[in-house]
Amino acid sequence: MWDWLSLEWFTLAKLQAFSWAHPYYLYGVLAIPVAFWLRNAFQAGAFQQLGVTFVDKDAPRSWSVAFRYLFPLTGFLALSCLLIALARPQLINTVTERDAEVVDIMLALDISDSMLEQDLPPNRLSSAKSVAKKFIGGRLQDRVGLVVFAGEAFTLCPLTNDYELIYNFLENVDHRMITVAGTAVGSALAVCINRLRESMTKSKVVVVLSDGDNTAGNLDPTTAAKLAKAFGIRVYTIAVGKPFMTRTVRDSLGTSKVVNSLADEAILKQIAATTNGQFYRATDNTTLTHVFRQIDRLERVNVKNRRYQEVKDYYRIYLNWAITFFLTLLFLKVTFIANVLED
């Protein structure tokens, strides 16, 4: 209740912190001394003045004479506070709320041995991980999950909007996580569908990053794509690396050998077409980054910004001070400090 009595309200820092509804009244504060000077100039000698009877004539100036300045000073402060109150000092707190429809995104990342090829430096897997981090960091409140696959697939991170958690999982992704050789695109898509099918969001997306054909798994990718479409899931497929692939195959004796062959993009293209998604071929890091930017734009929902302003007025503070100074002025009027013949 008595907070207004603090002299802090007259500090420069406090006055600068205010927003002023009617700032032109503040120019009147500068005009007050000019008005006092004009008053004295036009009325000089027009009124008889009474000296203070108990002033010591031998003293050059008396403390009682100095008190005479309290009267005009109090008047100046009263008028100044009144003008400040009329200017309406305010503190405005602006609150911005963002409304955006959440998109649920599952990233299916191929970690088979062929992802260690170095046509995308330092290798395909590291490049895919790096670009995926940037993609996740650019989302707004979206939930993102992570599935890794090679000859089999499993969920590494469920849907979450804790992006730091996903970064940590991506950082620890390694081709040794799955020892089963091959590329089970259909199984990976099925795991993603299982994570997204009960989602209540309108936009459900799967991004598949792989460098080859479906060579393992128990579920045909075409069947998985039809399931994705049935659940309203759109799938973007990205073929990582040059349009040839290196894979390890085993013969009947169990001997492993490396085989170079052209990558069959037909399955990835068919998955994208079936689910109304898009297929991309990323042959270098720049192209891979561009692909993720395109997906980011395609799956970017409209964000509505709502701004609220909390306005708190402080004119009453200075109005109270103005009344206080005016009452003080009236009190000084009836004391020896005022000159009753002049004032």
C-alpha positions as CSV (number, residue, x, y, z in Angstrom):
1,M,0.0,0.0,0.0
2,W,2.8,2.4,0.9
3,D,5.2,1.2,-1.9
4,W,4.8,4.6,-3.6
5,L,6.7,6.3,-0.9
6,S,10.0,4.9,-2.1
7,L,12.3,7.4,-3.8
8,E,13.2,4.7,-6.3
9,W,10.3,5.9,-8.5
10,F,12.3,9.0,-9.3
11,T,15.5,7.2,-10.3
12,L,16.6,7.5,-14.0
13,A,16.6,3.7,-14.3
14,K,13.1,3.4,-13.2
15,L,11.8,6.2,-15.4
16,Q,13.6,4.7,-18.4
17,A,12.0,1.3,-17.8
18,F,8.5,2.7,-18.3
19,S,6.5,2.8,-21.5
20,W,4.5,6.1,-21.7
21,A,1.0,6.1,-23.0
22,H,1.0,9.9,-23.5
23,P,4.7,10.9,-23.5
24,Y,4.0,14.5,-24.8
25,Y,3.1,15.5,-21.2
26,L,6.7,15.0,-20.2
27,Y,7.7,18.0,-22.2
28,G,5.6,20.1,-19.7
29,V,8.1,19.2,-17.0
30,L,10.8,21.1,-19.0
31,A,8.4,24.0,-19.3
32,I,7.8,24.5,-15.6
33,P,11.1,26.2,-14.8
34,V,10.5,28.5,-17.8
35,A,7.1,29.4,-16.5
36,F,8.6,30.2,-13.0
37,W,11.2,32.4,-14.6
38,L,8.6,34.3,-16.7
39,R,6.5,34.8,-13.6
40,N,9.4,36.3,-11.7
41,A,10.4,38.4,-14.7
42,F,6.9,40.0,-15.3
43,Q,6.1,40.4,-11.6
44,A,9.4,41.7,-10.4
45,G,8.8,44.7,-8.1
46,A,5.0,44.4,-8.5
47,F,4.5,43.1,-5.0
48,Q,5.7,44.3,-1.7
49,Q,7.8,41.7,0.1
50,L,8.2,41.1,3.8
51,G,11.6,40.3,5.1
52,V,11.8,37.6,7.8
53,T,12.0,39.6,11.1
54,F,14.4,37.2,12.8
55,V,17.0,37.2,10.1
56,D,20.4,38.2,11.4
57,K,21.4,41.2,9.3
58,D,25.0,40.7,10.0
59,A,25.0,37.2,8.5
60,P,25.4,37.1,4.7
61,R,22.7,34.4,4.3
62,S,20.5,32.8,6.9
63,W,19.1,29.3,7.0
64,S,15.6,30.8,7.1
65,V,16.3,32.6,3.8
66,A,17.3,29.3,2.3
67,F,14.0,27.8,3.4
68,R,12.3,30.3,1.0
69,Y,13.4,28.1,-1.9
70,L,11.3,25.2,-0.5
71,F,8.1,26.8,-1.7
72,P,8.9,27.1,-5.4
73,L,10.7,23.7,-5.3
74,T,7.7,22.0,-3.8
75,G,5.5,23.6,-6.5
76,F,7.8,22.4,-9.2
77,L,7.8,18.8,-7.8
78,A,4.0,18.8,-7.5
79,L,3.5,19.9,-11.1
80,S,6.1,17.5,-12.4
81,C,4.6,14.5,-10.6
82,L,1.2,15.6,-12.0
83,L,2.5,15.7,-15.5
84,I,4.3,12.3,-15.1
85,A,1.0,10.9,-13.9
86,L,-0.8,12.3,-17.0
87,A,1.9,10.7,-19.2
88,R,0.7,7.3,-17.8
89,P,3.9,5.4,-17.0
90,Q,3.4,1.7,-17.7
91,L,5.3,-1.6,-17.6
92,I,4.3,-3.8,-20.5
93,N,5.1,-7.5,-20.5
94,T,4.6,-9.1,-23.9
95,V,3.9,-12.9,-23.9
96,T,4.1,-14.8,-27.2
97,E,2.3,-18.1,-27.6
98,R,3.0,-20.4,-30.5
99,D,0.4,-22.8,-31.7
100,A,1.6,-25.4,-34.2
101,E,0.2,-28.8,-35.2
102,V,2.6,-31.5,-34.0
103,V,4.1,-33.8,-36.6
104,D,5.2,-37.3,-35.5
105,I,8.3,-38.4,-37.4
106,M,10.1,-41.7,-37.3
107,L,13.6,-41.9,-38.7
108,A,14.6,-45.3,-40.0
109,L,18.4,-45.4,-40.3
110,D,20.3,-48.1,-42.2
111,I,23.4,-49.2,-40.2
112,S,24.4,-52.2,-42.3
113,D,28.1,-52.6,-43.2
114,S,27.6,-51.0,-46.6
115,M,26.8,-47.7,-44.8
116,L,30.6,-47.5,-44.0
117,E,31.3,-46.7,-47.7
118,Q,33.2,-43.3,-47.9
119,D,31.6,-41.8,-51.0
120,L,29.9,-39.5,-48.5
121,P,32.8,-38.4,-46.3
122,P,33.7,-39.5,-43.7
123,N,31.2,-42.3,-44.5
124,R,27.6,-42.7,-45.3
125,L,26.5,-43.5,-41.8
126,S,28.3,-40.6,-40.1
127,S,27.0,-38.2,-42.8
128,A,23.5,-39.4,-42.4
129,K,23.7,-39.0,-38.6
130,S,25.1,-35.5,-38.9
131,V,22.4,-34.3,-41.3
132,A,19.6,-36.0,-39.3
133,K,20.7,-34.0,-36.2
134,K,20.3,-30.8,-38.0
135,F,16.9,-31.9,-39.3
136,I,15.7,-32.7,-35.8
137,G,17.0,-29.4,-34.4
138,G,15.0,-27.5,-37.0
139,R,11.6,-29.0,-35.9
140,L,9.2,-27.1,-33.6
141,Q,7.6,-29.2,-30.9
142,D,7.4,-32.2,-33.2
143,R,7.9,-35.7,-31.8
144,V,10.7,-37.7,-33.3
145,G,11.6,-41.3,-32.9
146,L,14.6,-43.4,-34.2
147,V,14.7,-46.9,-35.7
148,V,17.9,-48.6,-36.8
149,F,18.1,-51.6,-39.1
150,A,20.4,-53.9,-41.0
151,G,19.3,-57.6,-41.3
152,E,16.7,-56.9,-38.6
153,A,15.2,-53.7,-37.1
154,F,14.4,-52.4,-33.7
155,T,13.4,-49.1,-32.0
156,L,16.3,-47.2,-30.6
157,C,14.3,-44.2,-29.4
158,P,10.5,-43.9,-29.2
159,L,8.6,-40.8,-30.2
160,T,9.7,-37.8,-28.1
161,N,10.2,-34.1,-28.2
162,D,13.3,-34.3,-26.0
163,Y,15.7,-33.6,-28.8
164,E,18.8,-33.8,-26.6
165,L,17.9,-37.4,-25.9
166,I,17.6,-38.2,-29.6
167,Y,21.0,-36.5,-30.3
168,N,22.6,-38.8,-27.7
169,F,21.0,-41.9,-29.3
170,L,22.2,-40.7,-32.8
171,E,25.7,-40.1,-31.5
172,N,25.9,-43.6,-30.2
173,V,24.5,-45.3,-33.3
174,D,27.1,-47.8,-34.6
175,H,27.0,-50.4,-37.4
176,R,27.9,-53.1,-34.8
177,M,24.5,-52.7,-33.0
178,I,23.0,-55.3,-35.3
179,T,25.1,-58.4,-36.2
180,V,22.6,-59.8,-38.7
181,A,23.8,-59.0,-42.2
182,G,21.5,-57.5,-44.9
183,T,19.1,-54.6,-45.3
184,A,15.6,-55.2,-44.0
185,V,13.7,-52.2,-45.3
186,G,10.3,-53.8,-44.9
187,S,11.0,-54.7,-41.3
188,A,12.2,-51.2,-40.5
189,L,9.1,-49.7,-42.0
190,A,6.9,-52.1,-40.0
191,V,8.6,-51.1,-36.7
192,C,8.0,-47.4,-37.6
193,I,4.3,-48.1,-38.5
194,N,3.9,-49.9,-35.1
195,R,5.2,-46.7,-33.3
196,L,3.0,-44.4,-35.3
197,R,-0.3,-46.3,-35.8
198,E,-1.8,-45.2,-32.4
199,S,-0.6,-41.6,-32.8
200,M,-3.5,-39.1,-32.6
201,T,-1.7,-36.4,-34.7
202,K,-2.9,-35.7,-38.2
203,S,0.6,-35.7,-39.8
204,K,2.6,-39.0,-39.4
205,V,5.8,-39.3,-41.3
206,V,8.6,-41.9,-41.8
207,V,12.0,-41.0,-43.3
208,V,13.9,-44.1,-44.5
209,L,17.7,-43.7,-45.1
210,S,19.2,-46.7,-46.8
211,D,21.8,-47.3,-49.4
212,G,20.4,-50.5,-51.1
213,D,17.7,-52.9,-51.9
214,N,15.7,-55.0,-49.4
215,T,17.8,-58.1,-48.8
216,A,16.6,-59.4,-45.5
217,G,13.6,-59.4,-43.1
218,N,10.3,-61.3,-42.9
219,L,8.0,-58.5,-44.3
220,D,7.9,-57.5,-47.9
221,P,8.4,-53.7,-48.3
222,T,5.4,-53.4,-50.6
223,T,3.1,-54.9,-48.0
224,A,4.6,-52.6,-45.4
225,A,4.1,-49.6,-47.6
226,K,0.4,-50.5,-48.0
227,L,0.1,-50.8,-44.3
228,A,1.6,-47.3,-43.9
229,K,-0.9,-45.8,-46.3
230,A,-3.8,-47.5,-44.5
231,F,-2.7,-45.8,-41.2
232,G,-2.2,-42.4,-43.0
233,I,1.6,-42.5,-42.8
234,R,3.6,-40.7,-45.5
235,V,7.0,-42.2,-46.2
236,Y,10.0,-40.4,-47.6
237,T,12.8,-42.6,-48.8
238,I,16.4,-41.5,-49.3
239,A,18.9,-43.6,-51.1
240,V,22.3,-42.7,-49.6
241,G,25.5,-42.9,-51.7
242,K,26.4,-43.5,-55.3
243,P,23.9,-45.6,-57.4
244,F,25.9,-48.8,-56.7
245,M,26.1,-50.7,-53.5
246,T,28.6,-52.9,-51.7
247,R,27.3,-55.8,-49.7
248,T,28.5,-58.9,-48.0
249,V,27.1,-62.2,-49.1
250,R,27.8,-65.8,-47.8
251,D,27.9,-68.9,-49.9
252,S,26.8,-72.4,-48.9
253,L,30.1,-73.0,-47.1
254,G,29.6,-69.9,-45.0
255,T,32.4,-68.0,-46.7
256,S,31.8,-64.2,-46.8
257,K,32.7,-62.1,-49.8
258,V,32.1,-58.5,-50.9
259,V,30.0,-57.9,-54.0
260,N,29.6,-54.6,-55.8
261,S,26.4,-54.2,-57.7
262,L,24.0,-51.5,-58.9
263,A,21.6,-50.4,-56.2
264,D,18.0,-51.3,-56.9
265,E,16.1,-48.1,-56.2
266,A,12.7,-49.6,-57.3
267,I,11.7,-50.7,-53.8
268,L,12.4,-47.3,-52.3
269,K,10.6,-45.5,-55.1
270,Q,7.6,-47.8,-54.8
271,I,7.4,-47.3,-51.0
272,A,7.4,-43.5,-51.5
273,A,4.8,-43.6,-54.3
274,T,2.5,-45.9,-52.4
275,T,2.4,-43.6,-49.4
276,N,2.2,-40.3,-51.3
277,G,5.8,-39.5,-50.2
278,Q,8.9,-38.8,-52.3
279,F,12.0,-40.6,-53.2
280,Y,15.4,-38.9,-53.2
281,R,18.9,-40.0,-54.2
282,A,21.7,-38.3,-52.1
283,T,25.1,-38.8,-53.8
284,D,27.0,-36.4,-51.6
285,N,26.7,-34.5,-48.3
286,T,25.4,-31.3,-49.9
287,T,22.6,-33.2,-51.7
288,L,21.7,-35.1,-48.5
289,T,21.5,-31.8,-46.6
290,H,19.3,-30.4,-49.4
291,V,17.0,-33.4,-49.3
292,F,16.4,-33.0,-45.6
293,R,15.6,-29.3,-46.1
294,Q,13.1,-30.3,-48.8
295,I,11.4,-32.7,-46.4
296,D,11.5,-30.1,-43.6
297,R,9.6,-27.7,-45.9
298,L,7.1,-30.3,-47.0
299,E,6.3,-31.3,-43.4
300,R,6.4,-27.8,-41.9
301,V,3.0,-26.9,-40.5
302,N,1.7,-23.4,-40.1
303,V,2.7,-21.7,-36.9
304,K,0.3,-19.2,-35.3
305,N,1.9,-16.7,-33.0
306,R,-0.4,-15.1,-30.5
307,R,0.9,-12.1,-28.6
308,Y,-0.5,-10.9,-25.3
309,Q,0.4,-7.7,-23.5
310,E,0.1,-7.4,-19.8
311,V,-0.1,-3.7,-19.1
312,K,0.3,-2.4,-15.6
313,D,-0.2,1.3,-14.9
314,Y,1.8,3.3,-12.4
315,Y,0.2,6.7,-12.7
316,R,-1.3,6.4,-9.3
317,I,2.2,6.4,-7.8
318,Y,3.0,9.8,-9.2
319,L,-0.5,11.1,-8.6
320,N,0.0,10.3,-4.9
321,W,3.3,12.1,-4.9
322,A,1.7,15.1,-6.7
323,I,-1.0,15.3,-4.0
324,T,1.6,15.0,-1.3
325,F,3.6,17.8,-2.7
326,F,0.5,20.0,-3.2
327,L,-0.5,19.5,0.4
328,T,3.0,20.3,1.5
329,L,2.8,23.5,-0.7
330,L,-0.4,24.5,1.1
331,F,1.3,23.9,4.5
332,L,4.3,26.0,3.5
333,K,1.9,28.8,2.4
334,V,0.8,29.4,6.0
335,T,4.4,29.4,7.5
336,F,7.1,32.0,7.6
337,I,8.8,30.3,4.6
338,A,6.2,31.7,2.2
339,N,5.9,35.4,1.4
340,V,2.3,36.1,2.1
341,L,2.3,39.4,0.2
342,E,3.9,37.9,-2.9
343,D,2.8,34.3,-3.0
